Amino acid sequence: MEMLTFRRFLRSFLSHTIHDLALMIDRMRAQREPLPSAGIVDSQSVKAPGASEQGMTQTRRSMVENGILT
């Protein structure tokens, strides 16, 4: 049982390593950095085009006043 678990782990590790190397080679062929820089964007840090903060505030206040939101 332990040997089977170890083999699965080893195959998974090998598969991820091959994938990472292939990705790095592909990025270098495209003349980009081999390792991408990290970036995280969440929905609250990006405003939609044409969206106004005041409109959202008014909508939220209206929903609170009508008992839809608490």
C-alpha positions in Angstrom: 0.0 0.0 0.0 2.8 2.4 0.9 4.7 1.7 -2.3 1.5 2.3 -4.4 1.1 5.7 -2.7 4.7 6.6 -3.2 4.5 5.7 -6.9 1.4 7.9 -7.4 3.2 10.7 -5.7 6.3 10.2 -7.9 4.2 10.1 -11.1 2.4 13.3 -10.1 5.6 15.0 -9.2 7.2 14.0 -12.5 4.1 15.1 -14.5 4.2 18.5 -12.8 7.9 18.9 -13.5 7.5 18.0 -17.2 4.7 20.5 -17.5 6.6 23.3 -15.8 9.7 22.7 -18.0 7.5 22.7 -21.1 5.9 25.9 -20.1 9.3 27.6 -19.4 10.6 26.5 -22.8 7.5 27.8 -24.6 7.8 31.1 -22.8 11.5 31.4 -23.8 10.6 30.6 -27.4 8.2 33.5 -27.3 11.0 35.7 -26.0 9.4 36.2 -22.6 10.7 35.6 -19.1 10.8 31.8 -18.3 8.9 32.4 -15.0 5.9 34.6 -15.1 5.5 37.3 -12.5 2.6 36.8 -10.2 -0.5 39.0 -10.3 -3.8 38.9 -8.5 -6.8 40.9 -9.5 -10.0 40.7 -7.5 -13.4 42.1 -8.6 -13.3 44.8 -6.0 -10.0 46.3 -7.2 -11.2 46.7 -10.8 -13.9 49.2 -11.8 -16.1 48.3 -14.8 -16.0 50.9 -17.6 -18.6 53.5 -17.1 -19.4 52.4 -13.6 -19.9 55.2 -11.0 -19.3 54.7 -7.4 -22.2 57.0 -6.5 -24.7 54.9 -8.5 -23.7 51.8 -6.6 -24.0 53.6 -3.3 -27.5 54.9 -4.1 -28.6 51.5 -5.3 -27.4 49.9 -2.0 -29.0 52.6 0.1 -32.3 52.0 -1.7 -32.1 48.3 -1.2 -31.5 48.8 2.5 -34.4 51.2 2.8 -36.7 48.7 1.1 -35.6 45.9 3.4 -33.9 43.9 0.6 -30.5 44.1 2.2 -29.7 44.3 5.9 
